[in-house]
Amino acid sequence: MLASITSRIALQTPSTFVKRFYATGAGASTLLLVEHKDGVIGGATLNALTAANKLGGSVTALVAGDAPEGIASQVAKLAGVSKVLTAKDAAYANFLPENIAPLLVATQAQFGFTHLVAGHTAVGKNILPRAAALMDVAAVSDVVGVESEDTFVRPIYAGNAIATVKSNDKVKVITVRGTAFEAAGTKDDSSPEEAAPNADKPGLTQWLSEEIQKNDRPDLGTAKRVISGGRGMKNGENFKLLYDLADKMGAAVGASRAAVDAGFVDNSLQVGQTGKIVAPELYVAVGISGAIQHLAGMKDSKTIVAINKDTDAPIFQVADYGLAEDLFKAIPEMTEKIDK
C-alpha cells in the first residue's frame, strides 16, 4: 500500500504500486462531506467544518441526496464554507457507501482537493475509509486535534494514549470527533452553489428500510445533560428510576456496555468506545464502575458526577463530584428534591 502515516506509535511504508490520486494547487483545499437527514444538517458536520477550517485554505461542502437543494441552501450560509457542490440522484438518498465513496473520489479528482473531511459518525466511518481505499491513501480516524495540514491528534488504546500522526499522502482523508470541536456558526451571505461531477453508481447495495426508536427525551449524542446507568442498576425495570430523574432534569439517558450486554436497555443507549461518544455539560454515572471502554466515551464531559456504593470504583478517579451511596436510595431522593 502506497499510503503512509508517520506516527510516534507506528510507521506504515509503501509495498505495492497502484493508481494514485494527487492534490493540485498550492495550500490546503478541503472537501467536506455534509451529513443530513429529514432536512436537518447533522450536528457532527458542523463540528467537522470547524476542524476543516483549522487546516487553512478553502472549504468546499458536498451535499448529496435525492433532493439536496434545501440542505445545500442551509450549508451555503455556514461560516467557513466557500462553495457548495450538489449531487442530486436517488442513489445518494441514504448515504450508501458504495455510491457516495465513488462520488467523493470523482469530486477530488476533478477539483484536486488536498483533504477529505467528515464527522466520525456511523456515516463518516462507513464512507471515508472506502473512499481512502479507492484512492490508495491512508484514512486518519477520530481526529481530536489539528496541528497542521498534515499532522493530526487522535486517541488510541480506548483514549488512554494520544497519538500525534503525520500523513505523508498527497490527499488526507480524516474523520473528526464531534465533541472535540465547536459547532460552526452561520453568516449573512451565501456561498455559491454548483453541480458536483458525475460519478459511478455501482448499485451493489439496495436500501430497504430503517426502524428508528423515537422518544421525547433529548438526543443522547447532543444532549447537554446525560444520566447513564450501569450493571449496578441490576435489571431493565430499574432504569425507570433514571428515566424519571432524566425527565425532571431535561436529560438524555445512556448506559454502559455492561448494562447493554446484560439486556437491561437497547444498544442505542450505549456510551463508550463501541457506543456513542458524548461530551455534555453534565454527565451523571449511576452504578457504573468506570471501565476504560466506558470512560473513552464520556471523559470529555464538562462535569462528571459518579454515584456508586463502591468507594474503590475507578469512576471516582475521573469524577468531579462523587457520591458513595446506594443508587436505589440516592436517585429517588434526588428526584424528590428536584420536585421541591
C-alpha positions in Angstrom: 0.0 0.0 0.0 1.4 3.3 -1.0 -0.5 5.2 1.6 1.6 6.1 4.6 1.2 7.6 8.1 4.2 8.7 10.2 3.3 8.4 13.9 5.0 8.3 17.3 3.4 4.9 17.6 3.8 3.3 14.1 5.1 3.7 10.6 3.3 2.4 7.5 5.6 2.0 4.4 5.0 1.5 0.7 4.6 -2.0 -0.6 2.6 -2.0 -3.9 2.1 0.2 -6.9 -1.3 1.3 -8.0 -3.0 4.3 -9.5 -2.5 7.4 -7.3 -4.7 10.4 -6.7 -2.9 13.7 -6.3 -3.9 17.1 -4.9 -3.3 20.1 -7.1 -2.5 23.8 -6.5 -0.9 25.5 -3.5 -2.1 25.3 0.0 -4.9 23.3 1.6 -8.3 22.8 -0.1 -10.8 20.7 1.8 -13.9 18.8 0.6 -16.4 18.4 3.5 -19.0 15.6 3.3 -22.3 17.0 4.6 -24.3 14.5 6.6 -28.1 15.3 6.7 -31.4 13.7 7.5 -35.0 14.9 7.3 -34.0 18.4 6.1 -31.5 18.9 9.0 -27.7 19.2 8.8 -26.0 16.6 11.0 -24.5 18.1 14.1 -21.2 16.3 13.6 -20.9 18.0 10.2 -20.9 21.4 11.9 -18.1 20.3 14.2 -16.2 18.8 11.2 -16.5 22.1 9.5 -14.7 23.8 12.3 -11.9 21.3 12.1 -11.7 21.7 8.3 -11.2 25.4 8.7 -8.2 24.8 11.0 -6.5 23.2 8.1 -6.3 26.5 6.3 -7.3 27.2 2.7 -10.8 26.9 1.4 -13.6 24.5 2.4 -16.0 23.2 -0.2 -19.1 21.3 1.1 -20.5 18.4 -0.8 -24.3 17.8 -0.4 -25.6 14.6 -1.9 -29.1 13.2 -1.8 -32.3 12.7 -3.8 -33.4 16.2 -3.1 -30.4 18.1 -1.7 -31.5 21.7 -2.7 -32.8 22.7 0.7 -29.8 21.4 2.6 -27.5 23.0 0.1 -29.1 26.4 0.8 -28.5 25.9 4.5 -24.9 24.8 4.0 -24.2 27.8 1.8 -24.9 30.1 4.8 -22.5 28.3 7.2 -19.4 30.3 8.2 -16.3 28.9 6.7 -17.9 27.3 3.6 -16.5 28.9 0.4 -18.5 26.8 -2.1 -21.3 24.1 -2.2 -21.3 21.2 -4.6 -24.7 19.5 -5.0 -25.1 15.9 -6.2 -28.8 15.0 -6.9 -29.6 11.4 -7.5 -31.9 8.8 -5.9 -28.8 6.6 -5.4 -27.4 9.2 -2.9 -30.6 9.2 -0.8 -29.5 7.2 2.2 -25.7 7.6 2.2 -24.9 4.1 0.9 -21.1 4.0 0.9 -20.9 2.0 -2.3 -22.4 5.1 -4.1 -21.1 8.0 -2.0 -17.5 6.9 -1.9 -17.0 7.0 -5.7 -18.7 10.4 -5.7 -16.0 11.7 -3.3 -13.3 10.2 -5.4 -14.6 11.7 -8.6 -15.0 15.1 -6.9 -11.5 15.0 -5.5 -10.1 14.0 -8.9 -11.8 16.9 -10.7 -11.0 19.7 -8.2 -7.7 18.4 -6.7 -8.7 18.7 -3.0 -5.9 18.1 -0.5 -8.2 16.9 2.3 -11.5 15.0 2.6 -13.2 15.5 5.9 -16.4 14.2 7.6 -17.7 13.7 11.1 -16.7 10.5 12.9 -20.2 9.2 12.8 -21.7 5.9 11.5 -22.0 7.6 8.1 -18.5 9.1 8.1 -16.9 5.9 9.4 -18.7 3.9 6.7 -17.8 6.2 3.7 -14.5 7.9 4.1 -12.3 4.7 4.7 -13.8 3.3 1.5 -13.0 6.5 -0.4 -9.5 6.4 1.0 -9.1 2.8 -0.2 -10.3 3.7 -3.7 -7.6 6.4 -3.8 -5.0 4.2 -2.1 -4.3 6.6 0.7 -4.5 6.2 4.5 -7.5 7.3 6.5 -6.9 9.1 9.8 -9.9 8.4 12.0 -11.4 10.0 15.1 -9.3 13.2 15.0 -9.5 15.4 18.1 -6.9 18.0 17.2 -5.4 19.6 14.0 -1.8 20.7 14.4 -1.1 21.4 10.7 -2.2 20.5 7.2 -0.6 17.0 7.6 -0.4 16.4 11.3 -3.3 15.3 13.5 -4.1 14.2 17.0 -6.2 11.2 17.7 -6.8 8.9 20.7 -5.6 5.3 20.8 -6.0 2.4 23.3 -9.5 3.5 24.2 -8.4 7.0 24.9 -5.6 6.1 27.3 -3.0 7.4 25.0 -3.0 10.3 22.5 -1.1 9.8 19.2 0.1 12.6 17.0 0.2 11.3 13.5 1.6 12.8 10.3 0.1 11.8 6.9 2.6 11.6 4.1 -0.1 11.2 1.5 -0.9 13.9 -1.1 -4.6 13.6 -0.1 -5.5 13.4 3.6 -8.7 11.6 4.5 -9.9 12.3 8.0 -13.0 11.8 10.2 -13.4 14.2 13.1 -14.7 13.5 16.6 -17.5 16.0 17.0 -17.1 16.6 20.7 -13.6 17.9 20.2 -14.6 20.9 18.1 -17.1 23.7 18.5 -20.0 23.7 16.0 -19.6 26.1 13.1 -21.9 29.2 13.0 -23.7 30.9 10.2 -23.0 34.0 8.1 -25.2 36.7 6.5 -24.3 36.0 2.8 -24.5 32.7 0.9 -21.7 30.8 -0.8 -22.0 29.9 -4.5 -23.5 26.6 -5.4 -22.7 24.3 -8.4 -23.3 20.8 -9.5 -20.9 18.1 -8.4 -19.2 15.9 -11.1 -20.8 12.7 -12.3 -19.6 9.5 -10.7 -20.1 5.8 -10.9 -23.0 4.3 -9.0 -22.3 0.6 -8.7 -25.7 -0.2 -7.2 -24.2 -3.1 -5.2 -26.5 -2.4 -2.2 -30.2 -1.7 -2.1 -31.8 0.4 0.7 -34.8 -1.4 2.1 -35.9 0.3 5.3 -34.9 1.6 8.7 -36.5 1.4 12.1 -35.9 4.4 14.4 -36.8 4.4 18.1 -38.3 7.8 19.0 -38.8 9.4 22.4 -39.4 12.8 23.8 -36.1 13.0 25.6 -33.0 14.9 24.2 -30.8 13.0 21.7 -28.1 11.2 23.6 -25.3 12.3 21.2 -26.1 16.1 21.6 -27.8 16.4 25.0 -26.4 18.9 27.5 -27.2 16.6 30.3 -26.8 12.8 30.3 -27.7 10.3 33.0 -26.2 6.8 32.4 -26.8 3.6 34.3 -24.5 0.5 34.6 -24.6 -3.0 35.8 -25.4 -1.7 39.3 -29.0 -1.0 38.1 -29.5 -4.8 38.4 -32.2 -5.0 35.7 -34.0 -3.1 33.0 -37.0 -2.2 35.1 -34.9 -0.2 37.5 -33.9 2.1 34.7 -37.2 3.8 35.3 -35.5 5.5 38.2 -33.2 7.1 35.7 -35.9 7.9 33.2 -37.9 9.7 35.9 -34.9 11.7 37.0 -33.9 12.5 33.4 -37.4 13.8 32.7 -37.1 16.2 35.6 -33.6 17.4 34.5 -34.3 17.5 30.8 -31.5 14.9 30.3 -30.9 12.1 27.9 -30.4 8.5 29.3 -27.4 6.4 28.5 -25.9 3.1 29.6 -22.7 1.3 30.0 -21.8 -1.7 27.8 -22.2 -4.0 30.7 -25.9 -2.8 31.1 -26.5 -3.2 27.4 -24.9 -6.7 27.2 -27.0 -7.8 30.2 -30.1 -6.8 28.2 -31.2 -4.0 30.6 -31.6 -1.5 27.7 -31.2 -1.2 24.0 -27.7 -0.8 22.5 -28.7 2.6 21.1 -28.2 3.9 24.6 -24.6 2.6 24.9 -22.0 5.2 25.8 -18.4 4.2 25.3 -15.7 3.2 22.8 -18.0 0.9 20.9 -21.1 3.1 21.5 -21.7 6.8 21.4 -19.1 9.4 22.3 -20.6 12.2 24.4 -19.4 15.4 26.0 -22.3 17.0 27.7 -22.1 19.8 30.3 -23.2 17.3 32.9 -22.7 13.6 32.9 -24.1 11.5 35.8 -22.8 8.0 36.0 -25.1 5.8 38.2 -24.0 2.3 39.2 -21.1 2.4 36.7 -17.7 1.1 37.8 -15.8 3.1 35.2 -14.2 0.6 32.8 -11.8 2.0 30.3 -14.2 1.2 27.5 -16.9 3.4 29.1 -14.6 6.3 30.0 -13.5 6.6 26.4 -17.0 7.7 25.5 -17.6 10.3 28.2 -14.4 11.5 29.8 -14.6 14.8 27.8 -17.8 15.8 29.7 -17.6 19.2 31.3 -18.7 18.0 34.8 -18.8 14.3 35.8 -20.9 13.1 38.8 -20.5 9.5 40.0 -23.0 7.7 42.2 -21.7 4.3 43.4 -21.7 2.5 46.7 -18.3 1.0 45.9 -15.8 3.7 47.0 -13.0 2.0 45.1 -14.8 2.2 41.8 -12.5 3.6 39.1 -15.2 6.1 38.0 -14.4 8.2 41.1 -10.9 8.9 39.7 -12.3 10.9 36.8 -15.4 12.3 38.5 -15.6 16.0 39.6 -18.2 15.0 42.2 -18.7 11.6 43.8 -21.5 10.2 46.0 -20.7 6.9 47.7 -24.3 5.8 48.3 -26.7 3.1 47.3 -28.2 4.3 44.0 -31.6 2.9 44.9 -31.6 5.4 47.8 -29.8 8.3 46.2 -31.7 8.5 42.9 -35.3 8.7 44.4 -34.1 11.3 46.9 -32.6 13.4 44.0 -35.8 13.1 42.0 -37.8 14.2 45.1 -35.6 17.2 45.8 -35.9 18.4 42.2 -39.7 18.2 42.5 -39.4 20.6 45.5 
